[in-house]
Protein backbone atom coordinates (compact mmCIF):
# COMPACT_ATOMS: atom_id res chain seq x y z
CA UNK A 1 0.00 0.00 0.00
CA UNK A 2 1.39 3.38 -1.02
CA UNK A 3 2.13 5.93 1.73
CA UNK A 4 1.79 9.65 1.03
CA UNK A 5 3.53 12.32 3.08
CA UNK A 6 3.40 16.07 2.55
CA UNK A 7 6.24 18.33 3.70
CA UNK A 8 5.53 22.05 4.09
CA UNK A 9 8.40 24.50 3.66
CA UNK A 10 8.12 28.25 4.28
CA UNK A 11 10.20 30.68 2.27
CA UNK A 12 12.48 32.99 4.21
CA UNK A 13 11.75 36.72 4.38
CA UNK A 14 15.26 37.42 3.13
CA UNK A 15 15.03 35.32 -0.05
CA UNK A 16 13.32 36.11 -3.33
CA UNK A 17 10.62 33.93 -4.88
CA UNK A 18 13.19 32.80 -7.43
CA UNK A 19 15.72 31.94 -4.72
CA UNK A 20 13.13 30.01 -2.71
CA UNK A 21 12.06 28.03 -5.78
CA UNK A 22 15.68 27.17 -6.62
CA UNK A 23 16.29 25.99 -3.06
CA UNK A 24 13.22 23.72 -3.08
CA UNK A 25 14.06 22.43 -6.58
CA UNK A 26 17.53 21.38 -5.44
CA UNK A 27 16.28 19.48 -2.39
CA UNK A 28 13.52 17.72 -4.33
CA UNK A 29 15.89 16.84 -7.19
CA UNK A 30 18.21 15.14 -4.69
CA UNK A 31 15.38 12.83 -3.61
CA UNK A 32 14.64 11.44 -7.08
CA UNK A 33 17.13 8.60 -6.84
CA UNK A 34 15.80 7.17 -3.57
CA UNK A 35 14.27 3.79 -4.45
CA UNK A 36 11.39 3.79 -1.91
CA UNK A 37 10.04 7.01 -3.46
CA UNK A 38 7.48 6.06 -6.11
CA UNK A 39 6.13 9.51 -7.02
CA UNK A 40 7.44 12.95 -6.18
CA UNK A 41 5.96 16.39 -6.84
CA UNK A 42 5.68 19.83 -5.31
CA UNK A 43 3.57 22.96 -5.58
CA UNK A 44 5.03 26.37 -4.86
CA UNK A 45 3.91 29.97 -5.06
CA UNK A 46 6.63 31.52 -7.19
CA UNK A 47 5.28 35.04 -7.59
CA UNK A 48 3.64 37.75 -5.56
CA UNK A 49 -0.10 37.42 -5.13
CA UNK A 50 -2.29 39.27 -7.66
CA UNK A 51 -3.17 42.87 -6.85
CA UNK A 52 -6.86 41.99 -7.10
CA UNK A 53 -8.54 38.68 -6.47
CA UNK A 54 -11.73 37.48 -4.81
CA UNK A 55 -9.65 34.63 -3.35
CA UNK A 56 -7.81 35.84 -0.22
CA UNK A 57 -4.31 34.75 -1.23
CA UNK A 58 -1.60 34.77 1.43
CA UNK A 59 1.53 36.90 1.02
CA UNK A 60 3.83 34.23 2.46
CA UNK A 61 6.13 32.01 0.40
CA UNK A 62 5.38 28.29 0.70
CA UNK A 63 6.11 24.95 -0.93
CA UNK A 64 4.18 21.71 -0.42
CA UNK A 65 6.25 18.64 -1.31
CA UNK A 66 4.27 15.43 -1.90
CA UNK A 67 6.16 12.16 -1.52
CA UNK A 68 4.59 8.79 -2.35
CA UNK A 69 6.49 6.00 -0.60
CA UNK A 70 6.50 2.24 -1.02
CA UNK A 71 7.67 1.96 2.59
CA UNK A 72 7.99 4.27 5.57
CA UNK A 73 11.38 6.01 5.58
CA UNK A 74 12.78 9.22 7.05
CA UNK A 75 13.65 12.08 4.74
CA UNK A 76 15.97 14.20 6.90
CA UNK A 77 17.00 16.47 4.02
CA UNK A 78 13.46 17.89 3.91
CA UNK A 79 13.04 17.97 7.68
CA UNK A 80 16.24 19.99 8.05
CA UNK A 81 15.48 22.57 5.37
CA UNK A 82 15.29 26.18 6.51
CA UNK A 83 11.63 27.08 6.76
CA UNK A 84 10.44 23.49 7.38
CA UNK A 85 7.19 23.57 9.40
CA UNK A 86 6.03 19.96 9.37
CA UNK A 87 5.59 16.60 7.70
CA UNK A 88 2.09 15.22 7.37
CA UNK A 89 0.97 11.64 6.76
CA UNK A 90 -2.16 12.00 4.64
CA UNK A 91 -4.93 10.03 3.02
CA UNK A 92 -5.38 11.34 -0.50
CA UNK A 93 -8.52 11.29 -2.63
CA UNK A 94 -8.74 12.44 -6.26
CA UNK A 95 -12.39 13.25 -7.03
CA UNK A 96 -11.19 14.45 -10.44
CA UNK A 97 -7.72 13.84 -11.89
CA UNK A 98 -5.81 14.96 -14.96
CA UNK A 99 -3.80 12.63 -17.17
CA UNK A 100 -0.15 13.66 -17.32
CA UNK A 101 0.96 14.30 -20.89
CA UNK A 102 3.77 16.78 -20.16
CA UNK A 103 7.43 15.91 -19.39
CA UNK A 104 8.56 15.23 -15.83
CA UNK A 105 10.16 18.28 -14.31
CA UNK A 106 8.20 20.77 -16.38
CA UNK A 107 5.47 22.98 -14.98
CA UNK A 108 2.00 21.44 -14.88
CA UNK A 109 -0.26 23.39 -17.27
CA UNK A 110 -2.64 25.90 -15.74
CA UNK A 111 -2.68 27.05 -12.12
CA UNK A 112 -3.05 25.52 -8.67
CA UNK A 113 -4.93 26.77 -5.63
CA UNK A 114 -3.19 25.40 -2.52
CA UNK A 115 -5.29 25.59 0.65
CA UNK A 116 -4.31 24.71 4.23
CA UNK A 117 -6.93 24.58 6.97
CA UNK A 118 -8.07 23.28 10.33
CA UNK A 119 -11.46 22.05 11.51
CA UNK A 120 -14.05 24.47 12.84
CA UNK A 121 -13.73 24.50 16.62
CA UNK A 122 -17.37 23.95 17.58
CA UNK A 123 -18.02 20.80 15.52
CA UNK A 124 -16.89 17.18 15.92
CA UNK A 125 -14.12 15.74 13.78
CA UNK A 126 -16.68 13.37 12.20
CA UNK A 127 -18.84 16.34 11.19
CA UNK A 128 -15.76 18.14 9.83
CA UNK A 129 -14.93 15.21 7.54
CA UNK A 130 -18.55 14.64 6.52
CA UNK A 131 -19.16 18.25 5.52
CA UNK A 132 -15.80 18.49 3.75
CA UNK A 133 -16.21 15.29 1.73
CA UNK A 134 -19.96 15.14 1.12
CA UNK A 135 -20.92 18.82 0.88
CA UNK A 136 -17.93 20.95 -0.02
CA UNK A 137 -16.21 18.61 -2.47
CA UNK A 138 -19.33 18.12 -4.68
CA UNK A 139 -20.00 21.88 -4.51
CA UNK A 140 -16.46 22.68 -5.67
CA UNK A 141 -16.66 20.24 -8.55
CA UNK A 142 -20.06 21.60 -9.58
CA UNK A 143 -19.17 25.30 -9.53
CA UNK A 144 -15.45 25.50 -10.34
CA UNK A 145 -13.67 24.46 -13.59
CA UNK A 146 -11.36 21.98 -11.85
CA UNK A 147 -9.45 19.39 -13.85
CA UNK A 148 -7.48 18.02 -10.87
CA UNK A 149 -8.45 17.97 -7.20
CA UNK A 150 -6.10 16.45 -4.61
CA UNK A 151 -7.88 16.23 -1.25
CA UNK A 152 -5.56 15.29 1.62
CA UNK A 153 -6.78 14.44 5.11
CA UNK A 154 -3.97 14.71 7.66
CA UNK A 155 -3.90 11.45 9.62
CA UNK A 156 -1.05 12.04 12.05
CA UNK A 157 0.19 14.44 14.70
CA UNK A 158 4.00 14.35 14.46
CA UNK A 159 6.15 16.20 17.00
CA UNK A 160 7.89 18.03 14.13
CA UNK A 161 4.68 19.84 13.12
CA UNK A 162 5.05 23.49 14.03
CA UNK A 163 1.76 24.05 12.19
CA UNK A 164 -0.99 21.49 13.02
CA UNK A 165 -2.99 21.48 9.76
CA UNK A 166 -5.85 19.00 9.31
CA UNK A 167 -6.55 19.47 5.60
CA UNK A 168 -4.28 20.18 2.62
CA UNK A 169 -5.99 20.64 -0.75
CA UNK A 170 -4.66 21.30 -4.26
CA UNK A 171 -7.23 22.46 -6.83
CA UNK A 172 -6.04 22.81 -10.42
CA UNK A 173 -7.54 24.70 -13.35
CA UNK A 174 -6.34 24.32 -16.93
CA UNK A 175 -5.58 28.03 -17.25
CA UNK A 176 -4.65 30.70 -14.71
CA UNK A 177 -7.55 32.89 -15.86
CA UNK A 178 -10.01 30.13 -14.90
CA UNK A 179 -8.77 30.51 -11.32
CA UNK A 180 -8.33 34.29 -11.15
CA UNK A 181 -11.29 35.45 -13.23
CA UNK A 182 -14.34 35.21 -10.92
CA UNK A 183 -16.73 34.81 -13.87
CA UNK A 184 -14.76 31.75 -14.99
CA UNK A 185 -14.20 30.37 -11.51
CA UNK A 186 -17.78 30.83 -10.22
CA UNK A 187 -19.91 31.36 -13.32
CA UNK A 188 -21.72 34.03 -15.31
CA UNK A 189 -23.20 37.27 -13.84
CA UNK A 190 -26.61 35.65 -13.31
CA UNK A 191 -25.28 33.04 -10.87
CA UNK A 192 -21.95 34.32 -9.56
CA UNK A 193 -23.13 36.08 -6.39
CA UNK A 194 -25.37 33.20 -5.33
CA UNK A 195 -22.59 30.68 -5.91
CA UNK A 196 -19.98 32.76 -4.08
CA UNK A 197 -22.28 33.05 -1.08
CA UNK A 198 -23.03 29.31 -1.08
CA UNK A 199 -19.34 28.39 -1.25
CA UNK A 200 -18.50 30.88 1.52
CA UNK A 201 -21.25 29.59 3.83
CA UNK A 202 -20.34 25.98 3.10
CA UNK A 203 -16.64 26.62 3.78
CA UNK A 204 -17.40 28.32 7.10
CA UNK A 205 -19.59 25.37 8.16
CA UNK A 206 -16.58 23.07 8.64
CA UNK A 207 -13.34 25.11 8.45
CA UNK A 208 -11.78 27.38 11.06
CA UNK A 209 -12.00 30.21 8.54
CA UNK A 210 -9.67 32.62 10.31
CA UNK A 211 -6.76 30.15 10.21
CA UNK A 212 -7.22 29.09 6.57
CA UNK A 213 -4.41 29.94 4.14
CA UNK A 214 -4.74 30.01 0.33
CA UNK A 215 -1.97 30.32 -2.24
CA UNK A 216 -1.73 30.84 -5.99
CA UNK A 217 0.77 28.13 -6.88
CA UNK A 218 2.27 26.07 -9.68
CA UNK A 219 3.03 22.36 -9.68
CA UNK A 220 6.03 20.32 -10.80
CA UNK A 221 5.89 16.52 -11.07
CA UNK A 222 9.46 15.27 -10.62
CA UNK A 223 9.19 11.48 -10.43
BELQUI-V250316 format. One record per residue. N is the residue number from 0. RES is the residue in one small letter. PHI is phi as a letter, one per 30 degrees, with the letter a starting at -180 (none if undefined). PSI is psi in degrees with one decimal (999 if undefined). OMEGA is omega in whole degrees, 0 to 359 (NA if undefined). Layout:
n=N res=RES phi=PHI psi=PSI omega=OMEGA
n=N res=RES phi=PHI psi=PSI omega=OMEGA
This chain:
n=0 res=x phi=none psi=130.2 omega=183
n=1 res=x phi=d psi=139.0 omega=177
n=2 res=x phi=c psi=134.9 omega=176
n=3 res=x phi=c psi=130.8 omega=174
n=4 res=x phi=b psi=141.8 omega=176
n=5 res=x phi=c psi=131.5 omega=178
n=6 res=x phi=c psi=126.3 omega=179
n=7 res=x phi=c psi=128.3 omega=180
n=8 res=x phi=b psi=129.3 omega=176
n=9 res=x phi=c psi=137.6 omega=174
n=10 res=x phi=d psi=150.8 omega=180
n=11 res=x phi=d psi=149.5 omega=179
n=12 res=x phi=d psi=-27.7 omega=185
n=13 res=x phi=d psi=-7.6 omega=183
n=14 res=x phi=c psi=152.5 omega=179
n=15 res=x phi=d psi=168.5 omega=175
n=16 res=x phi=d psi=-40.1 omega=180
n=17 res=x phi=d psi=-41.7 omega=179
n=18 res=x phi=d psi=-39.7 omega=178
n=19 res=x phi=d psi=-44.9 omega=180
n=20 res=x phi=d psi=-41.9 omega=180
n=21 res=x phi=d psi=-38.6 omega=180
n=22 res=x phi=d psi=-44.5 omega=179
n=23 res=x phi=d psi=-43.7 omega=179
n=24 res=x phi=e psi=-46.6 omega=183
n=25 res=x phi=d psi=-44.2 omega=181
n=26 res=x phi=d psi=-42.5 omega=181
n=27 res=x phi=d psi=-41.5 omega=178
n=28 res=x phi=e psi=-38.1 omega=181
n=29 res=x phi=d psi=-18.7 omega=181
n=30 res=x phi=d psi=-13.5 omega=188
n=31 res=x phi=e psi=-32.2 omega=186
n=32 res=x phi=d psi=-7.2 omega=181
n=33 res=x phi=d psi=120.3 omega=186
n=34 res=x phi=e psi=-41.0 omega=182
n=35 res=x phi=d psi=-14.7 omega=180
n=36 res=x phi=d psi=117.4 omega=182
n=37 res=x phi=d psi=-47.3 omega=177
n=38 res=x phi=b psi=150.5 omega=184
n=39 res=x phi=b psi=126.5 omega=179
n=40 res=x phi=a psi=166.5 omega=174
n=41 res=x phi=a psi=152.3 omega=171
n=42 res=x phi=c psi=145.8 omega=185
n=43 res=x phi=a psi=141.8 omega=173
n=44 res=x phi=c psi=111.1 omega=189
n=45 res=x phi=c psi=21.4 omega=176
n=46 res=x phi=a psi=162.5 omega=177
n=47 res=x phi=d psi=151.9 omega=181
n=48 res=x phi=d psi=152.8 omega=179
n=49 res=x phi=e psi=150.4 omega=179
n=50 res=x phi=d psi=-34.7 omega=179
n=51 res=x phi=b psi=130.7 omega=176
n=52 res=x phi=a psi=143.3 omega=175
n=53 res=x phi=d psi=-15.8 omega=175
n=54 res=x phi=d psi=127.7 omega=184
n=55 res=x phi=d psi=75.3 omega=182
n=56 res=x phi=d psi=142.1 omega=176
n=57 res=x phi=d psi=152.7 omega=178
n=58 res=x phi=d psi=-13.1 omega=186
n=59 res=x phi=d psi=159.3 omega=173
n=60 res=x phi=c psi=136.4 omega=182
n=61 res=x phi=a psi=149.6 omega=171
n=62 res=x phi=b psi=139.2 omega=176
n=63 res=x phi=c psi=112.1 omega=183
n=64 res=x phi=c psi=120.6 omega=181
n=65 res=x phi=c psi=124.6 omega=182
n=66 res=x phi=b psi=123.2 omega=178
n=67 res=x phi=c psi=116.9 omega=189
n=68 res=x phi=c psi=142.6 omega=174
n=69 res=x phi=d psi=-17.4 omega=176
n=70 res=x phi=a psi=158.0 omega=183
n=71 res=x phi=d psi=118.2 omega=176
n=72 res=x phi=b psi=158.4 omega=175
n=73 res=x phi=d psi=146.3 omega=177
n=74 res=x phi=b psi=74.6 omega=187
n=75 res=x phi=d psi=-25.9 omega=181
n=76 res=x phi=d psi=-35.4 omega=177
n=77 res=x phi=d psi=-42.1 omega=182
n=78 res=x phi=d psi=-27.3 omega=184
n=79 res=x phi=c psi=2.4 omega=179
n=80 res=x phi=d psi=143.7 omega=173
n=81 res=x phi=d psi=131.2 omega=181
n=82 res=x phi=j psi=-1.9 omega=179
n=83 res=x phi=d psi=129.4 omega=181
n=84 res=x phi=c psi=-7.2 omega=177
n=85 res=x phi=l psi=153.3 omega=170
n=86 res=x phi=c psi=142.2 omega=189
n=87 res=x phi=b psi=118.6 omega=172
n=88 res=x phi=d psi=124.5 omega=188
n=89 res=x phi=b psi=157.2 omega=167
n=90 res=x phi=c psi=119.3 omega=184
n=91 res=x phi=c psi=140.7 omega=169
n=92 res=x phi=b psi=145.2 omega=179
n=93 res=x phi=b psi=83.5 omega=179
n=94 res=x phi=e psi=-29.5 omega=172
n=95 res=x phi=b psi=140.1 omega=186
n=96 res=x phi=b psi=137.7 omega=175
n=97 res=x phi=d psi=166.9 omega=170
n=98 res=x phi=c psi=122.3 omega=183
n=99 res=x phi=d psi=121.1 omega=177
n=100 res=x phi=b psi=1.7 omega=182
n=101 res=x phi=c psi=157.6 omega=185
n=102 res=x phi=d psi=147.4 omega=174
n=103 res=x phi=e psi=139.2 omega=179
n=104 res=x phi=j psi=-15.6 omega=178
n=105 res=x phi=c psi=160.3 omega=182
n=106 res=x phi=d psi=134.8 omega=173
n=107 res=x phi=d psi=133.5 omega=180
n=108 res=x phi=e psi=150.3 omega=176
n=109 res=x phi=i psi=-149.1 omega=183
n=110 res=x phi=b psi=160.1 omega=181
n=111 res=x phi=b psi=136.6 omega=172
n=112 res=x phi=c psi=108.8 omega=178
n=113 res=x phi=c psi=127.3 omega=182
n=114 res=x phi=b psi=131.2 omega=175
n=115 res=x phi=c psi=136.5 omega=182
n=116 res=x phi=a psi=167.0 omega=176
n=117 res=x phi=b psi=162.5 omega=181
n=118 res=x phi=d psi=147.9 omega=173
n=119 res=x phi=e psi=139.3 omega=191
n=120 res=x phi=d psi=-24.9 omega=186
n=121 res=x phi=c psi=21.0 omega=175
n=122 res=x phi=b psi=160.1 omega=178
n=123 res=x phi=d psi=161.1 omega=178
n=124 res=x phi=d psi=-36.6 omega=178
n=125 res=x phi=d psi=-41.5 omega=178
n=126 res=x phi=d psi=-40.1 omega=177
n=127 res=x phi=e psi=-50.6 omega=181
n=128 res=x phi=d psi=-42.0 omega=181
n=129 res=x phi=d psi=-46.0 omega=181
n=130 res=x phi=d psi=-38.3 omega=179
n=131 res=x phi=d psi=-49.8 omega=187
n=132 res=x phi=d psi=-38.7 omega=190
n=133 res=x phi=c psi=-8.6 omega=176
n=134 res=x phi=c psi=-56.0 omega=187
n=135 res=x phi=d psi=-42.0 omega=180
n=136 res=x phi=e psi=-51.5 omega=178
n=137 res=x phi=d psi=-35.6 omega=179
n=138 res=x phi=d psi=-43.6 omega=179
n=139 res=x phi=d psi=-43.8 omega=181
n=140 res=x phi=d psi=-29.5 omega=180
n=141 res=x phi=d psi=-40.1 omega=188
n=142 res=x phi=c psi=-31.5 omega=187
n=143 res=x phi=c psi=147.0 omega=180
n=144 res=x phi=d psi=64.8 omega=184
n=145 res=x phi=d psi=136.4 omega=174
n=146 res=x phi=c psi=-2.0 omega=173
n=147 res=x phi=a psi=133.1 omega=184
n=148 res=x phi=b psi=106.7 omega=179
n=149 res=x phi=c psi=109.5 omega=182
n=150 res=x phi=c psi=116.7 omega=187
n=151 res=x phi=c psi=115.4 omega=175
n=152 res=x phi=c psi=122.3 omega=179
n=153 res=x phi=d psi=124.6 omega=186
n=154 res=x phi=c psi=-6.9 omega=187
n=155 res=x phi=b psi=166.5 omega=173
n=156 res=x phi=b psi=83.5 omega=182
n=157 res=x phi=d psi=148.4 omega=178
n=158 res=x phi=d psi=-22.9 omega=183
n=159 res=x phi=d psi=6.2 omega=181
n=160 res=x phi=d psi=101.9 omega=174
n=161 res=x phi=d psi=-20.5 omega=180
n=162 res=x phi=b psi=107.7 omega=186
n=163 res=x phi=d psi=71.2 omega=178
n=164 res=x phi=d psi=150.9 omega=178
n=165 res=x phi=c psi=-16.0 omega=177
n=166 res=x phi=b psi=137.0 omega=177
n=167 res=x phi=b psi=118.3 omega=187
n=168 res=x phi=b psi=137.7 omega=174
n=169 res=x phi=b psi=119.0 omega=179
n=170 res=x phi=c psi=122.8 omega=185
n=171 res=x phi=c psi=138.8 omega=169
n=172 res=x phi=c psi=156.2 omega=185
n=173 res=x phi=d psi=-21.6 omega=175
n=174 res=x phi=b psi=156.8 omega=179
n=175 res=x phi=d psi=-33.0 omega=181
n=176 res=x phi=d psi=-29.1 omega=178
n=177 res=x phi=d psi=-24.4 omega=178
n=178 res=x phi=c psi=-39.5 omega=187
n=179 res=x phi=c psi=-25.9 omega=179
n=180 res=x phi=d psi=113.0 omega=185
n=181 res=x phi=d psi=-29.2 omega=180
n=182 res=x phi=d psi=-18.1 omega=173
n=183 res=x phi=c psi=-33.2 omega=183
n=184 res=x phi=d psi=-34.4 omega=182
n=185 res=x phi=c psi=-25.9 omega=180
n=186 res=x phi=k psi=179.9 omega=186
n=187 res=x phi=d psi=169.2 omega=185
n=188 res=x phi=e psi=-25.3 omega=181
n=189 res=x phi=d psi=-25.6 omega=186
n=190 res=x phi=c psi=-12.2 omega=192
n=191 res=x phi=d psi=-45.9 omega=183
n=192 res=x phi=d psi=-40.7 omega=179
n=193 res=x phi=d psi=-43.0 omega=181
n=194 res=x phi=d psi=-40.9 omega=178
n=195 res=x phi=d psi=-42.8 omega=180
n=196 res=x phi=d psi=-41.5 omega=180
n=197 res=x phi=d psi=-43.0 omega=179
n=198 res=x phi=d psi=-41.7 omega=179
n=199 res=x phi=d psi=-48.8 omega=180
n=200 res=x phi=d psi=-39.6 omega=180
n=201 res=x phi=d psi=-43.2 omega=179
n=202 res=x phi=d psi=-44.9 omega=182
n=203 res=x phi=d psi=-13.7 omega=180
n=204 res=x phi=d psi=-16.1 omega=182
n=205 res=x phi=b psi=-11.8 omega=182
n=206 res=x phi=c psi=141.6 omega=169
n=207 res=x phi=d psi=90.3 omega=194
n=208 res=x phi=d psi=-35.6 omega=182
n=209 res=x phi=d psi=-22.8 omega=181
n=210 res=x phi=c psi=-7.1 omega=184
n=211 res=x phi=d psi=140.1 omega=176
n=212 res=x phi=b psi=134.3 omega=179
n=213 res=x phi=b psi=143.9 omega=184
n=214 res=x phi=b psi=138.2 omega=169
n=215 res=x phi=d psi=115.0 omega=190
n=216 res=x phi=b psi=171.1 omega=173
n=217 res=x phi=b psi=153.7 omega=186
n=218 res=x phi=c psi=146.8 omega=174
n=219 res=x phi=b psi=121.3 omega=174
n=220 res=x phi=c psi=120.8 omega=190
n=221 res=x phi=c psi=-33.3 omega=181
n=222 res=x phi=b psi=999 omega=NA
